[in-house]
Every structure is written in C-alpha cells, then in structure tokens.
Amino acid sequence: MSAPLQLSNLPREAQEALLDSLFEPSPALQDLVLPLPPTQMHTYTDLVQHTRGRLMGLLNAEREADLATLDGILSAHPRLGEKKVATLSQSSAVEQGGLRGDSAAEGELQSLNDAYERQFPGLKFL
C-alpha cells in the first residue's frame, strides 16, 4: 500500500490548479494560501480547512490591506448569469452554463444582481 499523497509536495503549478478547481481562480488567493505548509494535508477537506483558516485571518484583520485582499478574493466569483467571464472554476462553468439560454431567467438574474448590488455595494449576488 502506498503512502497517501502529500499535497504540499506537489509542484506550485499543481497546487495552483488544485486551488483553482476548488475555488474561483484568484492570484490573491494563491498568494495567501500557497505554498502549502508541510503538514499532513492529504485531502480536499484538509486544503479547504487550511484555506478557511487563512481567509478567516483576513476577515479578523484590522489592516485595510488585508480587507482589500479579502475583497479581491471574494470578487473572483462571477455574477450569476454573467455572459462573458474570462476565467471560471470548472464548477462555476457548469453552474453558469446551466443559467444560459433562457432569456427570461437571464433577465431575472440581471435584475436580481442589480438589486442586490444596489442594496450591498461592492458585493455580488451569489
């Protein structure tokens, strides 16, 4: 029986690809989380928990730069129903693809996005 894969032993590019598959592609998130620490990190759950800890650290920070970094990471997620998005995680591509082609649904999503963003400036309706 072989030893389980140690995620921190993966090359940086593989760590980036893994992170991008679990979250929206975000250079700011990659800079925050990578390289992975040399701890027992064998599963996606381990990686998500590590990432959560780093994000919570930003959320609890009082420095404006940390909050700006967090905002940039959260803003990596596209608006629902957005027609053209440069980069998407595989999950978002499937999600967004299922929202296209129905003009009534697209119009409703646009209205919901706009209303939400008026109510909560700087945030996206997810």
N, C-alpha and C positions, 0 to 999 in steps of 0.2 A: 504494500500500500504506500503510495507516495504522500509526501507531506502536502498540506493544503497550500494553495498559492498565497504568497505574502504580497499584498497589494503595493506596499511601499517598495518592493523590489522591482516593480515594473518600471520601464523607462518613462521619462517625463511625458513623452508624447502619448503613451498608452494611458498614463494617469489622467491626462487632459481629456482623452477620448472617453474614458470611463466616466469622468465627472460630467462631461457634456451630454452623455447618454442618460444620466440620472437627473440632471438639472438643465436649464437653458444654457447654451454656450455663453460664457461670460469671462473675459480675460480678468476682470476684477475678482471673480470667484476663484478662478485658477490661482491667482496671486495670493489670495487669502488662505487657501486650503493646501496648495501644493508647494513643495514636495510633501508627500505624506510622511508622517513620522514613522520611525522604525519600531512600531508597536505591533502587537498582534492584531492585524487588520486583514481579515480573510474574506469578508462578505460585503455585499452592498449595504447591508444594515450597519456594519461597522463604519463604512465610509459615510453613510448618511448621518450617523450619530456624531462622527468627528466633525463633519461639515456643520451640523446643527450647533455644536458647541462653539465653533468659530463665529458663526452668524450671531448667536446669542451674545457673544462677547462684543460684537459691533453694536448690537442693539442696546446693550447696557453701558456702552461707552458714552462719555460726555464730550469727546472731541468732535468737532464739526466734521473733520476729515473722515472719521470713522463712520459717521452717519451718512455722509455723502457716498462713501464706498458701498454701504448697505443699500442705499437708494439705487445706485447703479446696478447692483446685482439683482435687486428685485425688478428693476425696469427691463431686464433682459427678456422677461416673459412677454410675448406679443399680446396685443389686444385681441380679444376673441373675434374671430371672423375677419381679421385683417387680411386683405387680398395679397399683398406682397410683403413678405418678411424675408430678409436676407439669410438669416441662419435660424434654424429651429432644431430642437432636440427631436429625436425620432418620435417620441410620444406626442409632442406638440404638433408635428407634421401630420400625424394620424388624426389628432383632435381637430386641427384646423381644416384638414381635408374633408372631414365629416360635416363641417359647417358651411361648406361652399356649395353653390349650385342651386340653392333655394333662395330666390331673391327676397321673398317675404321674411325669411329667417335672417338673412344678411342685413336687411333694413332694420329689423327689430334689434339685432345685436349692435348695429351702429348707434341706434337711439339709446340703448342701454349703456354702451360705452360712454357716449357723450354725457348722459345724465349723471352717471357715476363720477366721471372726471370733473364735472362742474361741482358736484357735492364734495368730492375729496380731491382737490387739486394736487397733481403730482402722482396720483395713484392710478392703477389700471384696474378695470373690471375684469376679474379673472373667474 
